[in-house]
Amino acid sequence: MTSQSHPVKQWQHHHQFSHQNSDGERNTLYVLILTIITMLAEIIAGSIYGSMALLADGWHMGTHAAAFMITLFAYRYSRKNADNPQFSFGTGKVSVLGGFTSAIALGMVALIMLVESLVRIINPEQIYFNQAIFVAFIGLTVNIVSVFLLKDHHSHSHSHSH
C-alpha cells in the first residue's frame, strides 16, 4: 500500500482579513478626539440648558467614542497578531466582536435615555432652546466631518475568485 501526497497549495489562500489600514486607523483616532470633545460639550450644555436632546446625543456620542476606541484596539490587535499561528483564520473576528460590544453599549445608553426622558415628561424642566441649538449645530457639523474622515476610499476586490 503506497501513500500518495496531493499538493494543496493551489487551494490555499490567506485568511488575513484585517490588512494594514494606516489611513483608516489615523482617521479613526482623529474622529475619536473630535467625538470626545463634542460628547463632553453636548452633555455639559444639555445639563446646563435643560435639553434632553443634547444629553441624549451627548451620551450617544459617548457610545460612538467607545466604538472608535474598540475599533482602534481592533486595528492594533489585528496588526500585531496578523501572523500569529493561534489565529488560523486570521484576526477578522476581532472587529466583529468590537462591533457587537458597541451595539450592546448603545442599547444600554438608549435604555438610560428612555428612563431619563420619562422622568422629564413627568417633571418637565425649562429648556433654553437658543443656546442648545447652537451646540446641536456643532454636533451635527462634527458628525458630517466624521463621515468624510471615515469614508472608505479603497475598492473591495479580492485577490481570488469565488
Stockholm file with secondary structure:
# STOCKHOLM 1.0

chainA/1-162         MTSQSHPVKQWQHHHQFSHQNSDGERNTLYVLILTIITMLAEIIAGSIYGSMALLADGWHMGTHAAAFMITLFAYRYSRKNADNPQFSFGTGKVSVLGGFTSAIALGMVALIMLVESLVRIINPEQIYFNQAIFVAFIGLTVNIVSVFLLKDHHSHSHSHSH
#=GR chainA/1-162 SS CCCCCCCCGGGCCCCCCCCCCHHHHHHHHHHHHHHHHHHHHHHHHHHHHTCHHHHHHHHHHHHHHHHHHHHHHHHHHHHHTTTCTTCTTCSHHHHHHHHHHHHHHHHHHHHHHHHHHHHHHHSCCCCCHHHHHHHHHHHHHHHHHHHHHHCCCSCCCCSSCC
#=GC SS_cons         CCCCCCCCGGGCCCCCCCCCCHHHHHHHHHHHHHHHHHHHHHHHHHHHHTCHHHHHHHHHHHHHHHHHHHHHHHHHHHHHTTTCTTCTTCSHHHHHHHHHHHHHHHHHHHHHHHHHHHHHHHSCCCCCHHHHHHHHHHHHHHHHHHHHHHCCCSCCCCSSCC
//
